[in-house]
Amino acid sequence: MAATLSLLNSGTSTNLVEPGETSPNASAGETIYPDWFLGPRKDDDGTMNEEQPGREDLIRWRAAKPSNFFRAIPQLASSIELRMGSPLSPRLEKELDTFGRDVALVIEPAVDVQERNREFPKLHSFDEIGRHVERVEFHPDHDVASKASWGSGMLATPLSFEGAFELAAQFFLLSHVGEGGQACPIVCTIGLRRAIEHRASPEIKDRYLKGLTDTEATTALRGSQFLTEVQGGSDVGANVTQATPDAEVPDAWRINGEKWFCSVADADLFAVTARPVGAGPGTKGLACFVIPRSLDGTTPNGFRLRRLKDKLGTRSLASGEIDFENALGWPIGPLDEGFHVAVDELLNTSRWLNAVGSTGIMSRAYLEAFTFAQHRKAFGVAILKYQAVQNELARMKLETSAALASTFALTGLVGKIDEGTATKSERNVHRFLVNANKYVTSIAATDVVHRAIEVLGGNGTIEDFSPLPRLYRDAIVFESWEGTHNVLCAQVHRDCIRLGLLNDINEWIAQELSHVSTTFDVERSHVVDALAALQPGVSESLAKPAGTDANFRELLTGLVRVVQATCLLREASFSNMDAGVAAASSAFILLHLVNQEFGTLPEWTKHTAAILIPSIPRGAQTHPQM
């Protein structure tokens, strides 16, 4: 490039124009530039040449992208109204509408700047005058995204039935940017808030809850959760970090040990598992503590950041390795309930919201691919006109719709538990779904983004062309967060044996199906048949020692597909739901329960067309034309 610019600046035409070619308007000593360098040229009448047709298509595509994700996804509001049992309140609808716009117009551009310029978190262990600070530095656009994210109010939503839906809806919208350096801190803060509000002493509640529910990003307390150690991520019982009572500070403990995977390494409060001196082995001997980052506002509270990890995805998020040396912390709940605190409050919150986030990623990938297909032309027509492209888009949308349906059904169970109205059976269904739904939706998210990249072709692999490469990387990370697939399947297997969850999930499915319209009698019979077909294999698997049957993973996938099909039929029967969800439910059942390969029969064309009819925007009266 330097040589080329030198040639251009010197006026030399060698290798820049064809041999013997001269400019008719060139005077002696005038620099001659080739057409490719000059760009658009003026015609004889002085008007500029038009852009290439393909570029005009791309310009129209970019202009057609949603400026408000809430308005772009009518199924979100309908799903909430179905599961909440009432219309959205004017207040909530306004908040979601505002935040849907902020995600598209404020947070997405801020995240894009960081990704495009590779402006990722940087660790400064010491400040300019040599003081030990362990400070994590972010690009200014990270603060822009944080202000809008915290300003949504999702951190302050009450732990109630309606509050669960409000939080899930806002987090779904936020996840249209992927993780973006915001999703994980918000999830960890919510988990720590729930743990402290449900389990901690009055003193700890008074000290930290106000900051954990603050909606101003500059003053709020960010939470994190550090469970993983080098010798065990999923095997939390292998933790060796120790806790010793402090000799001077009442009720305080000194924490010593190494934590291997510490996301939100910039947090103000750390939730940490450690083994009190004298406690037994395994998970029963673990306690859960809250450790403030600093006791004086500057000096690190007994910890050092070894390094920040260079991850495949979620790159705007600071994840590190941390050594604790006499860090001062306080128990969250009784010492002997530490593992239950970690699972019930921290991990289950993360697994629930991980599924919400995976669904948001799917939704964004579909919107990117669908709008691209509307405007990108090949062989004279928009590629959306090609059946093969329609099949890909329809497959993406039905998976997204299924994930949204099952995840907001789970959200209803979270809300009932928070409200204190959940029955024992509903708690058992929650225990099943919070793990199983996370497992299936995270895999689906990676697949959906992959399909979206295929729709965009080579353009889909370019980092600054669309958010799809970022979403793909983030989706892969989401798959491993809070438990790998095998770990979650083994957990469900153990829970089904120990708590008899299979009976509860079977009864719940039957109850859900009882609300399905007779319009879907054929689809409902397919669901019933698929569930019945799974029962012998599941029963045989549950007769084996807990967590040992490798075949259970495939059986569990089938069970979750039955759950998702059931939830889709509930939504399709709901009067406020758009016609695309009805088509998606029928197609989903054919694909996953009848095992009919997508697009192989003529009836798929009908389903595909119905799925892809753009949904009615909230407040509109008719479907726009495809």
C-alpha positions as CSV (number, residue, x, y, z in Angstrom):
1,M,0.0,0.0,0.0
2,A,2.8,2.4,0.9
3,A,4.4,1.8,-2.5
4,T,1.1,2.4,-4.3
5,L,0.6,5.7,-2.5
6,S,4.1,6.7,-3.3
7,L,3.5,6.0,-7.0
8,L,0.2,8.0,-6.9
9,N,1.7,10.9,-5.1
10,S,4.7,11.0,-7.5
11,G,2.3,11.1,-10.5
12,T,3.9,7.9,-11.9
13,S,1.3,5.9,-13.9
14,T,3.3,2.6,-14.0
15,N,1.1,-0.4,-13.2
16,L,-1.9,1.9,-12.4
17,V,-3.2,2.2,-15.9
18,E,-3.0,0.0,-18.9
19,P,0.2,0.4,-21.0
20,G,-0.1,3.2,-23.5
21,E,-3.3,4.5,-21.8
22,T,-3.4,8.3,-21.3
23,S,-6.0,10.7,-20.0
24,P,-7.4,12.9,-22.7
25,N,-7.6,15.8,-20.2
26,A,-4.2,15.2,-18.6
27,S,-1.8,18.1,-18.9
28,A,1.9,17.8,-18.6
29,G,2.9,16.7,-15.1
30,E,-0.7,16.0,-14.1
31,T,-1.2,12.9,-11.9
32,I,-3.2,10.1,-13.7
33,Y,-5.4,8.0,-11.5
34,P,-7.2,4.8,-12.5
35,D,-10.9,4.5,-12.4
36,W,-10.9,2.1,-9.5
37,F,-9.1,4.7,-7.3
38,L,-11.3,7.6,-8.2
39,G,-14.6,5.9,-7.2
40,P,-17.9,7.3,-8.5
41,R,-17.5,9.5,-11.6
42,K,-19.5,12.4,-13.0
43,D,-21.3,12.0,-16.3
44,D,-20.9,14.7,-19.0
45,D,-23.9,16.6,-17.6
46,G,-22.3,16.7,-14.2
47,T,-24.5,14.2,-12.5
48,M,-23.0,11.4,-10.4
49,N,-23.1,7.8,-11.6
50,E,-25.5,5.7,-9.6
51,E,-24.2,3.1,-7.1
52,Q,-23.9,-0.4,-8.2
53,P,-27.3,-2.1,-7.9
54,G,-26.0,-4.6,-5.3
55,R,-24.8,-1.8,-3.1
56,E,-28.2,-0.1,-3.3
57,D,-29.8,-3.3,-2.2
58,L,-27.4,-3.3,0.8
59,I,-28.2,0.3,1.6
60,R,-31.9,-0.5,1.6
61,W,-31.3,-3.6,3.8
62,R,-29.5,-1.5,6.4
63,A,-32.3,1.0,6.4
64,A,-34.9,-1.7,6.8
65,K,-33.4,-3.1,10.0
66,P,-35.6,-2.7,13.1
67,S,-35.1,0.5,15.1
68,N,-37.1,-1.0,17.9
69,F,-36.8,-4.7,18.8
70,F,-39.9,-4.7,21.0
71,R,-42.1,-3.6,18.0
72,A,-40.3,-6.0,15.7
73,I,-41.3,-9.1,17.8
74,P,-45.1,-9.2,18.5
75,Q,-44.8,-12.7,19.9
76,L,-43.0,-11.3,23.0
77,A,-45.9,-9.2,24.2
78,S,-48.4,-12.0,23.4
79,S,-46.3,-14.6,25.2
80,I,-46.2,-12.4,28.3
81,E,-49.9,-11.8,28.2
82,L,-50.7,-15.5,27.8
83,R,-48.4,-16.6,30.7
84,M,-49.2,-13.6,32.9
85,G,-52.9,-14.0,32.4
86,S,-53.5,-10.3,31.7
87,P,-52.7,-7.6,29.1
88,L,-49.5,-5.7,29.4
89,S,-50.0,-2.7,31.6
90,P,-49.5,0.7,29.9
91,R,-46.5,1.3,32.1
92,L,-44.8,-2.0,31.2
93,E,-45.6,-1.6,27.5
94,K,-44.1,1.9,27.5
95,E,-41.0,0.6,29.3
96,L,-40.5,-2.2,26.8
97,D,-41.1,0.0,23.9
98,T,-38.5,2.5,25.2
99,F,-36.0,-0.1,25.9
100,G,-36.5,-1.9,22.6
101,R,-35.6,1.3,20.9
102,D,-32.6,1.9,23.2
103,V,-31.2,-1.5,22.5
104,A,-31.4,-0.9,18.8
105,L,-30.2,2.7,18.7
106,V,-28.0,3.1,21.7
107,I,-26.7,-0.2,23.0
108,E,-26.1,-2.0,19.7
109,P,-24.0,0.9,18.2
110,A,-22.0,1.1,21.4
111,V,-21.3,-2.7,21.4
112,D,-20.5,-2.5,17.7
113,V,-17.8,0.1,18.2
114,Q,-16.1,-2.0,20.8
115,E,-16.2,-5.1,18.7
116,R,-15.2,-3.5,15.5
117,N,-12.2,-1.7,17.0
118,R,-11.2,-4.6,19.3
119,E,-11.6,-2.4,22.3
120,F,-11.9,-5.1,24.9
121,P,-11.3,-4.9,28.7
122,K,-7.8,-4.2,29.9
123,L,-6.3,-5.0,33.3
124,H,-4.3,-2.4,35.3
125,S,-3.0,-4.0,38.4
126,F,-1.3,-0.8,39.5
127,D,-2.2,2.9,39.0
128,E,0.1,5.6,37.7
129,I,1.9,6.1,41.0
130,G,2.3,2.4,41.8
131,R,-0.7,1.7,44.0
132,H,-2.2,-1.7,43.9
133,V,-5.7,-1.2,42.4
134,E,-6.6,-4.2,40.2
135,R,-8.6,-1.9,37.9
136,V,-10.3,-3.1,34.7
137,E,-10.5,-0.5,32.0
138,F,-13.3,-0.3,29.4
139,H,-13.8,1.7,26.3
140,P,-16.1,4.7,26.8
141,D,-18.8,3.1,24.7
142,H,-19.0,0.3,27.3
143,D,-20.2,3.0,29.7
144,V,-22.8,4.2,27.2
145,A,-24.2,0.7,26.9
146,S,-24.2,0.3,30.7
147,K,-26.1,3.5,31.3
148,A,-28.9,2.4,29.0
149,S,-28.9,-1.2,30.3
150,W,-29.1,-0.2,34.0
151,G,-31.4,2.6,33.1
152,S,-34.0,0.2,31.8
153,G,-34.8,-0.6,35.5
154,M,-34.5,-4.4,35.1
155,L,-32.2,-4.6,38.1
156,A,-34.9,-3.1,40.3
157,T,-37.8,-5.3,39.2
158,P,-39.5,-6.8,42.2
159,L,-39.1,-10.5,43.0
160,S,-42.7,-11.2,42.2
161,F,-44.9,-12.9,39.5
162,E,-45.1,-9.8,37.3
163,G,-41.6,-8.8,38.1
164,A,-40.3,-12.0,36.6
165,F,-41.9,-11.3,33.3
166,E,-40.7,-7.7,33.3
167,L,-37.2,-8.8,33.9
168,A,-37.3,-11.6,31.3
169,A,-38.8,-9.3,28.6
170,Q,-36.1,-6.6,29.1
171,F,-33.3,-9.1,29.2
172,F,-34.7,-10.8,26.0
173,L,-34.5,-7.4,24.3
174,L,-31.0,-6.6,25.6
175,S,-29.8,-10.0,24.3
176,H,-30.4,-8.9,20.7
177,V,-26.9,-7.5,20.9
178,G,-25.5,-10.8,22.2
179,E,-23.8,-10.5,25.6
180,G,-22.4,-7.1,24.7
181,G,-20.5,-6.7,28.0
182,Q,-23.8,-6.1,29.7
183,A,-25.8,-9.3,29.9
184,C,-23.5,-11.3,32.2
185,P,-23.0,-8.5,34.7
186,I,-26.8,-8.0,34.8
187,V,-27.4,-11.7,35.3
188,C,-24.8,-12.0,38.1
189,T,-26.1,-8.9,39.8
190,I,-29.6,-10.2,39.7
191,G,-28.5,-13.6,41.1
192,L,-26.6,-12.0,43.9
193,R,-29.5,-9.7,44.7
194,R,-31.8,-12.7,44.9
195,A,-29.4,-14.6,47.1
196,I,-29.0,-11.8,49.5
197,E,-32.7,-10.8,49.5
198,H,-33.8,-14.5,50.1
199,R,-31.0,-15.7,52.4
200,A,-28.7,-13.1,53.9
201,S,-28.8,-11.6,57.4
202,P,-30.6,-8.2,57.9
203,E,-27.2,-6.5,58.2
204,I,-26.0,-7.7,54.8
205,K,-29.4,-6.9,53.2
206,D,-29.2,-3.3,54.6
207,R,-25.6,-3.0,53.4
208,Y,-25.9,-4.2,49.8
209,L,-29.5,-4.4,48.4
210,K,-29.9,-0.7,47.7
211,G,-26.8,-0.7,45.5
212,L,-27.7,-4.0,43.8
213,T,-31.1,-2.6,42.7
214,D,-29.8,0.9,41.8
215,T,-30.8,1.9,38.2
216,E,-27.9,4.4,37.8
217,A,-25.0,2.6,36.2
218,T,-22.4,4.9,37.8
219,T,-23.5,4.3,41.4
220,A,-24.9,0.8,41.2
221,L,-23.2,-2.2,42.7
222,R,-22.3,-4.9,40.2
223,G,-22.4,-8.5,41.3
224,S,-20.4,-11.5,40.1
225,Q,-20.3,-15.2,41.1
226,F,-17.0,-17.2,41.4
227,L,-17.5,-20.9,41.8
228,T,-15.1,-22.5,39.4
229,E,-11.6,-23.6,40.4
230,V,-8.9,-25.1,38.3
231,Q,-9.7,-28.7,39.3
232,G,-13.4,-28.3,38.8
233,G,-16.0,-26.2,37.0
234,S,-19.1,-28.3,37.1
235,D,-17.6,-30.4,40.0
236,V,-18.1,-27.7,42.5
237,G,-17.7,-30.2,45.3
238,A,-14.0,-30.3,44.5
239,N,-13.5,-26.7,45.6
240,V,-10.5,-26.2,47.9
241,T,-10.8,-22.5,48.6
242,Q,-10.9,-22.1,52.4
243,A,-12.8,-19.8,54.8
244,T,-11.5,-19.0,58.3
245,P,-13.4,-16.9,60.9
246,D,-11.9,-13.5,61.3
247,A,-10.6,-12.8,64.8
248,E,-11.6,-9.1,64.9
249,V,-14.6,-8.4,62.6
250,P,-17.9,-9.9,63.9
251,D,-19.5,-12.6,61.7
252,A,-16.8,-12.0,59.0
253,W,-14.6,-14.7,57.4
254,R,-11.2,-14.6,55.7
255,I,-11.2,-16.3,52.2
256,N,-8.1,-17.9,50.7
257,G,-7.8,-19.7,47.4
258,E,-7.9,-19.4,43.6
259,K,-10.9,-19.0,41.4
260,W,-10.3,-20.0,37.8
261,F,-13.2,-18.5,35.8
262,C,-14.3,-15.2,37.1
263,S,-16.6,-13.3,34.8
264,V,-17.4,-9.7,35.7
265,A,-14.0,-9.4,37.2
266,D,-14.7,-5.7,37.5
267,A,-17.6,-6.3,39.9
268,D,-18.1,-4.5,43.2
269,L,-19.3,-7.6,45.0
270,F,-18.2,-11.2,44.5
271,A,-20.3,-14.2,45.4
272,V,-17.8,-17.0,46.2
273,T,-18.0,-20.6,47.4
274,A,-15.5,-21.6,50.0
275,R,-15.0,-24.4,52.5
276,P,-15.1,-23.3,56.2
277,V,-12.3,-24.7,58.3
278,G,-13.4,-28.1,59.7
279,A,-16.3,-28.5,57.2
280,G,-16.7,-31.9,55.4
281,P,-15.9,-32.8,51.8
282,G,-18.0,-32.3,48.7
283,T,-20.8,-29.9,48.1
284,K,-22.2,-30.3,51.6
285,G,-19.1,-28.7,53.1
286,L,-19.3,-25.5,51.0
287,A,-20.5,-22.1,52.2
288,C,-21.4,-19.1,50.1
289,F,-19.9,-15.7,50.9
290,V,-20.2,-12.1,49.6
291,I,-16.8,-10.4,49.3
292,P,-16.7,-6.6,48.6
293,R,-14.1,-5.6,46.0
294,S,-12.7,-3.0,48.3
295,L,-13.2,-2.0,52.0
296,D,-12.0,1.6,51.6
297,G,-13.1,2.3,48.0
298,T,-9.6,2.0,46.5
299,T,-7.5,-0.9,47.9
300,P,-8.4,-4.4,46.7
301,N,-9.9,-6.5,49.4
302,G,-7.4,-9.3,49.6
303,F,-7.4,-10.4,45.9
304,R,-5.2,-10.2,42.8
305,L,-6.3,-10.6,39.2
306,R,-3.8,-13.0,37.5
307,R,-5.0,-12.1,34.1
308,L,-8.1,-11.5,31.9
309,K,-9.0,-14.4,29.7
310,D,-8.9,-14.1,25.9
311,K,-12.2,-15.7,25.1
312,L,-13.8,-16.9,21.8
313,G,-16.9,-14.8,22.5
314,T,-18.4,-12.4,25.1
315,R,-15.2,-10.4,24.5
316,S,-16.5,-7.1,25.9
317,L,-17.0,-8.9,29.2
318,A,-14.0,-9.0,31.7
319,S,-13.4,-12.7,32.7
320,G,-10.3,-13.4,34.7
321,E,-8.5,-15.6,37.1
322,I,-8.4,-14.4,40.7
323,D,-6.4,-15.3,43.8
324,F,-7.9,-14.5,47.2
325,E,-5.5,-13.9,50.1
326,N,-7.3,-13.1,53.4
327,A,-10.2,-11.4,51.6
328,L,-12.8,-10.3,54.1
329,G,-16.3,-11.7,53.4
330,W,-19.6,-12.5,55.0
331,P,-21.8,-15.6,54.7
332,I,-25.0,-15.5,52.5
333,G,-27.3,-17.6,54.6
334,P,-26.3,-20.4,57.0
335,L,-22.8,-21.9,56.3
336,D,-24.2,-25.4,55.7
337,E,-26.6,-24.2,53.0
338,G,-23.9,-22.7,50.8
339,F,-24.3,-25.1,48.0
340,H,-28.1,-24.6,48.0
341,V,-27.6,-20.9,47.9
342,A,-25.2,-21.2,44.9
343,V,-27.6,-23.5,43.0
344,D,-31.0,-22.2,43.9
345,E,-30.2,-18.5,43.8
346,L,-27.2,-18.1,41.6
347,L,-27.0,-20.9,39.1
348,N,-30.8,-21.3,38.6
349,T,-31.1,-17.6,37.9
350,S,-28.3,-17.8,35.4
351,R,-29.7,-20.8,33.7
352,W,-33.2,-19.3,33.4
353,L,-31.8,-16.0,32.0
354,N,-29.3,-17.9,29.8
355,A,-32.3,-19.4,28.0
356,V,-33.8,-15.9,27.7
357,G,-30.6,-14.6,26.3
358,S,-30.2,-17.5,23.8
359,T,-33.7,-16.7,22.6
360,G,-32.8,-13.1,22.1
361,I,-29.8,-14.0,20.1
362,M,-31.9,-16.3,17.9
363,S,-34.4,-13.5,17.4
364,R,-31.8,-11.0,16.3
365,A,-30.2,-13.5,13.9
366,Y,-33.5,-14.2,12.3
367,L,-34.3,-10.4,11.9
368,E,-30.9,-9.9,10.3
369,A,-31.3,-12.8,7.9
370,F,-34.9,-12.1,7.0
371,T,-34.4,-8.4,6.2
372,F,-31.3,-9.3,4.2
373,A,-33.2,-11.8,2.2
374,Q,-35.9,-9.3,1.4
375,H,-33.4,-6.9,-0.2
376,R,-30.5,-9.0,-1.5
377,K,-31.0,-9.9,-5.1
378,A,-29.6,-12.9,-7.0
379,F,-30.4,-13.6,-10.7
380,G,-32.7,-10.7,-10.8
381,V,-35.0,-11.4,-7.8
382,A,-34.8,-11.0,-4.0
383,I,-33.3,-14.2,-2.5
384,L,-36.4,-14.4,-0.3
385,K,-38.3,-15.6,-3.3
386,Y,-36.2,-18.8,-3.4
387,Q,-37.8,-21.8,-1.6
388,A,-34.4,-23.0,-0.3
389,V,-33.9,-19.6,1.4
390,Q,-37.5,-19.6,2.7
391,N,-36.9,-23.0,4.3
392,E,-33.8,-21.8,6.1
393,L,-35.6,-18.7,7.4
394,A,-38.7,-20.7,8.4
395,R,-36.5,-23.2,10.3
396,M,-34.9,-20.3,12.2
397,K,-38.1,-18.7,13.1
398,L,-39.8,-21.8,14.3
399,E,-36.8,-22.6,16.6
400,T,-36.9,-19.0,17.9
401,S,-40.7,-19.2,18.5
402,A,-40.3,-22.5,20.3
403,A,-37.6,-21.2,22.6
404,L,-39.6,-18.1,23.4
405,A,-42.6,-20.2,24.2
406,S,-40.9,-22.6,26.5
407,T,-38.8,-19.9,28.2
408,F,-41.7,-17.7,29.1
409,A,-43.6,-20.7,30.4
410,L,-40.6,-21.2,32.7
411,T,-40.7,-17.5,33.5
412,G,-44.2,-18.0,34.8
413,L,-42.9,-20.7,37.2
414,V,-40.1,-18.5,38.4
415,G,-42.7,-15.8,39.1
416,K,-44.9,-18.1,41.1
417,I,-41.9,-19.3,43.2
418,D,-41.0,-15.6,43.9
419,E,-44.5,-14.8,44.7
420,G,-44.8,-17.8,47.1
421,T,-47.8,-19.3,45.2
422,A,-46.0,-22.3,43.4
423,T,-47.2,-25.7,44.3
424,K,-44.8,-28.5,45.0
425,S,-45.5,-29.9,41.5
426,E,-44.8,-26.5,39.9
427,R,-41.5,-26.3,41.8
428,N,-40.6,-29.7,40.4
429,V,-41.5,-28.7,36.9
430,H,-39.3,-25.5,37.4
431,R,-36.4,-27.7,38.6
432,F,-36.7,-29.8,35.4
433,L,-37.1,-27.0,33.0
434,V,-34.5,-24.5,34.4
435,N,-31.8,-27.1,33.4
436,A,-33.4,-28.8,30.5
437,N,-34.6,-25.7,28.7
438,K,-31.2,-24.0,29.1
439,Y,-29.6,-27.1,27.5
440,V,-31.8,-27.1,24.4
441,T,-32.2,-23.4,23.8
442,S,-28.4,-22.8,23.9
443,I,-27.8,-25.4,21.3
444,A,-30.6,-24.0,19.2
445,A,-29.1,-20.5,19.4
446,T,-25.8,-21.6,17.9
447,D,-27.6,-23.4,15.1
448,V,-29.9,-20.5,14.3
449,V,-27.1,-18.0,14.1
450,H,-25.2,-20.4,11.9
451,R,-28.2,-20.6,9.5
452,A,-28.4,-16.8,9.4
453,I,-24.7,-16.6,8.4
454,E,-25.5,-19.0,5.6
455,V,-28.3,-16.8,4.4
456,L,-25.9,-13.9,4.2
457,G,-23.3,-16.0,2.4
458,G,-19.8,-14.8,2.5
459,N,-21.0,-11.4,3.8
460,G,-22.2,-13.3,6.9
461,T,-18.6,-14.1,7.9
462,I,-17.4,-10.5,7.8
463,E,-17.0,-8.9,11.2
464,D,-18.2,-5.4,10.4
465,F,-20.9,-6.3,7.9
466,S,-23.4,-7.6,10.4
467,P,-23.5,-8.6,14.1
468,L,-23.8,-12.3,13.2
469,P,-20.1,-13.3,13.8
470,R,-20.4,-11.7,17.2
471,L,-23.7,-13.4,18.0
472,Y,-22.2,-16.7,16.8
473,R,-19.3,-16.5,19.2
474,D,-21.5,-15.4,22.0
475,A,-23.9,-18.2,21.4
476,I,-21.1,-20.8,21.7
477,V,-20.1,-19.3,25.0
478,F,-23.7,-19.3,26.2
479,E,-23.7,-23.1,25.6
480,S,-21.1,-23.7,28.3
481,W,-22.2,-21.0,30.8
482,E,-23.6,-22.5,34.0
483,G,-23.1,-26.1,33.0
484,T,-22.1,-27.9,29.9
485,H,-24.8,-30.0,28.1
486,N,-23.7,-33.3,29.6
487,V,-23.6,-31.8,33.1
488,L,-27.1,-30.4,32.8
489,C,-28.5,-33.7,31.4
490,A,-26.9,-35.6,34.3
491,Q,-28.4,-33.1,36.8
492,V,-31.9,-33.6,35.3
493,H,-31.3,-37.4,35.4
494,R,-30.4,-37.3,39.1
495,D,-33.3,-34.9,39.9
496,C,-35.8,-37.2,38.1
497,I,-34.7,-40.2,40.1
498,R,-34.4,-38.4,43.5
499,L,-37.5,-36.2,43.2
500,G,-39.7,-38.1,40.8
501,L,-39.8,-35.2,38.3
502,L,-41.1,-37.2,35.4
503,N,-44.5,-37.6,36.8
504,D,-44.7,-33.8,37.4
505,I,-43.6,-32.9,33.9
506,N,-46.0,-35.4,32.4
507,E,-48.9,-34.0,34.4
508,W,-47.9,-30.4,33.5
509,I,-47.8,-31.2,29.8
510,A,-51.3,-32.8,30.0
511,Q,-52.6,-29.7,31.8
512,E,-51.1,-27.4,29.2
513,L,-52.6,-29.5,26.4
514,S,-56.0,-29.2,27.9
515,H,-56.0,-25.5,27.1
516,V,-55.1,-26.1,23.4
517,S,-57.8,-25.2,20.8
518,T,-59.6,-28.0,19.0
519,T,-58.3,-26.4,15.8
520,F,-55.1,-28.2,16.7
521,D,-56.4,-31.6,17.4
522,V,-54.1,-33.3,14.9
523,E,-51.1,-31.5,16.3
524,R,-52.1,-32.3,19.9
525,S,-52.4,-36.0,19.0
526,H,-48.8,-35.9,17.7
527,V,-47.6,-34.4,20.9
528,V,-49.4,-37.0,23.0
529,D,-48.1,-39.9,20.8
530,A,-44.5,-38.5,21.0
531,L,-44.6,-38.2,24.8
532,A,-46.0,-41.8,25.1
533,A,-43.2,-43.1,22.8
534,L,-40.6,-41.6,25.1
535,Q,-41.9,-43.0,28.3
536,P,-40.4,-46.6,28.1
537,G,-36.9,-45.3,27.3
538,V,-37.0,-42.6,30.0
539,S,-38.3,-45.1,32.6
540,E,-35.6,-47.5,31.7
541,S,-33.0,-44.8,31.9
542,L,-34.2,-43.6,35.3
543,A,-33.9,-47.2,36.6
544,K,-30.1,-46.8,36.3
545,P,-27.8,-45.1,38.8
546,A,-28.2,-41.4,38.9
547,G,-26.3,-39.5,36.2
548,T,-24.8,-42.6,34.6
549,D,-26.9,-43.2,31.4
550,A,-25.3,-41.7,28.4
551,N,-28.5,-42.2,26.4
552,F,-30.5,-39.9,28.6
553,R,-29.3,-36.9,26.8
554,E,-31.1,-37.9,23.6
555,L,-34.2,-38.8,25.6
556,L,-34.1,-35.5,27.4
557,T,-33.9,-33.6,24.1
558,G,-37.0,-35.4,23.0
559,L,-38.8,-34.5,26.2
560,V,-37.9,-30.8,25.9
561,R,-39.1,-30.8,22.3
562,V,-42.5,-32.2,23.5
563,V,-42.6,-29.4,26.1
564,Q,-41.8,-26.8,23.4
565,A,-44.4,-28.1,21.0
566,T,-46.9,-28.0,23.9
567,C,-46.0,-24.4,24.7
568,L,-46.3,-23.4,21.0
569,L,-49.7,-24.9,20.8
570,R,-50.8,-23.0,23.9
571,E,-49.6,-19.8,22.2
572,A,-51.1,-20.7,18.9
573,S,-54.5,-21.1,20.7
574,F,-54.2,-17.7,22.4
575,S,-56.4,-15.1,20.7
576,N,-53.8,-12.4,20.6
577,M,-51.1,-14.6,19.0
578,D,-50.2,-14.0,15.3
579,A,-50.8,-16.6,12.6
580,G,-47.1,-17.2,12.1
581,V,-46.9,-18.9,15.6
582,A,-49.7,-21.3,14.6
583,A,-47.8,-22.3,11.5
584,A,-44.6,-22.5,13.4
585,S,-46.2,-24.9,16.0
586,S,-47.4,-27.2,13.2
587,A,-44.1,-27.2,11.4
588,F,-42.2,-27.7,14.7
589,I,-44.2,-30.8,15.5
590,L,-43.7,-32.2,12.0
591,L,-40.0,-31.6,12.3
592,H,-39.2,-32.7,15.8
593,L,-42.0,-35.1,16.8
594,V,-43.1,-36.7,13.6
595,N,-39.5,-36.6,12.4
596,Q,-40.3,-35.4,8.9
597,E,-37.3,-33.8,7.3
598,F,-37.8,-30.1,6.8
599,G,-38.9,-29.1,3.3
600,T,-39.3,-32.7,1.9
601,L,-43.0,-32.7,1.2
602,P,-45.2,-30.2,-0.7
603,E,-47.1,-29.3,2.5
604,W,-43.9,-27.7,3.8
605,T,-44.3,-24.9,1.3
606,K,-47.6,-23.9,2.9
607,H,-46.1,-24.0,6.4
608,T,-43.0,-22.1,5.3
609,A,-45.0,-19.3,3.7
610,A,-47.3,-18.9,6.7
611,I,-44.3,-18.8,9.1
612,L,-42.6,-16.1,7.2
613,I,-45.6,-13.7,6.8
614,P,-44.3,-10.7,8.8
615,S,-46.0,-10.6,12.1
616,I,-48.5,-7.8,12.8
617,P,-46.6,-4.9,14.5
618,R,-48.2,-4.0,17.8
619,G,-51.1,-1.6,17.1
620,A,-51.3,-2.4,13.4
621,Q,-54.5,-3.9,11.9
622,T,-53.3,-5.9,8.9
623,H,-50.4,-8.0,7.8
624,P,-48.0,-6.2,5.5
625,Q,-47.2,-8.1,2.3
626,M,-44.1,-10.3,2.2
